[in-house]
Amino acid sequence: MSSHGARGRSSGTVRLPETVPFTLPALNRLSWELGSRVVSRASKVAAWEHRSTGRTLGVYDVTENTVVLAVRTPVGRERFYGAAKADFEEKRTRLAEADDWRRA
């Protein structure tokens, strides 16, 4: 029987790309349409670039308690993730400490 979900992933499990040096609990994947609309109206609070892959990570302040993380590949594909601001702030220093990420 086929399903409409991604193969090899359990439903409900959302993860950031492996190059991002942390995981976040209760991460929500947003559709491209919703994510791009939300970040177009939000303030970008931080941006990083992965040195070896060229991926970028933008963090947008969307509500008092929520951020959206926008991951962009070198060819322009974007994925958007919603997370609790407190969860992100707790892990934020890992980007600064990671040798392969730099502020953009």
N, C-alpha and C positions, 0 to 999 in steps of 0.2 A: 504494500500500500504506500503510495507516495504522500508526501506532505509538502506544505508550502514553505516550511522553515529552511534555514541553511543546513546543509549536510554536516554531520560531525559535531554539531553544537546542540547542547540541551536547550530547550526553549527557556527563555527567561534569563539566560546568562549573557550579560553584555560585558565586554572587556575592551579596554583601550588597546591600540596596536602594541606589539611586543617591544617596540623601540622606546615607548614611554616608560620611564623608570619607576612607576608606581601603579597600583590598582586603587580603585575607589569603590566603596560599598554603594549599593543602591544606584548604580549608574544606569541611565536611560538613554537608549539610542533614539535620536530624532531623525525623521525623514529629511532628505536634502531640502525639500521645499519648506518645511517648517523651520529647520535649523537656519537656513540662509535668511529667511524672513526675520527670525528672532534676532540674529546677530547684526542684521542691517540696522536695527533700531536700538542696539545696546552699545555700551561703552566697552572697548577693548581694554582690559586691565593689564595684560601681559602677553608677550609673544616670544616663542623660542624656535630655534631651528636645529634639527638633528644634522650634525656635521657630515656623517657618511652617507645618509640616505636622501638628504634634502627635504625631508618631511618638515612641515611647520606645525606648530601647535599654538593656537590663539585661545585666550581665555577671556570670556565676555561676562560682565556683570549684568544679569538680566532681571533679578529681583533682589530683595533684601537678603534672601537666604539661598539663592540659586545662581550657579554659573553655567555657562555653556562652553564646552571645550570643542574647538573646531580643528580637526586634523586634516591637513592638506598634503597630498602626495606631490612629487615634482611634476607630474603630468597634469595636475589640476583637479584630481578627484578629491572631493571633500566629504568628510563624515562628521556628524555633530552628536555630541553627548551632553546630556543634562546631569548635573551633580549638585549635591549640597555644597554650598560655599564653605562651610566649616570643614567638611571632609577634604576638599581641595586645599584649603589653607594649611591643613595639617600635613599634607604631602608636598606642598609647593617647593620646599627647600631641596628636595631630591633632584629637581631639575637643575638648580644652581650647582649642586654637588656633582652632578653627572658630567664626566669628561666629554661625552659625545653630544651634549646639548649646550647651546649658547643662546644668550638673549638676542632677539632679532630687532 
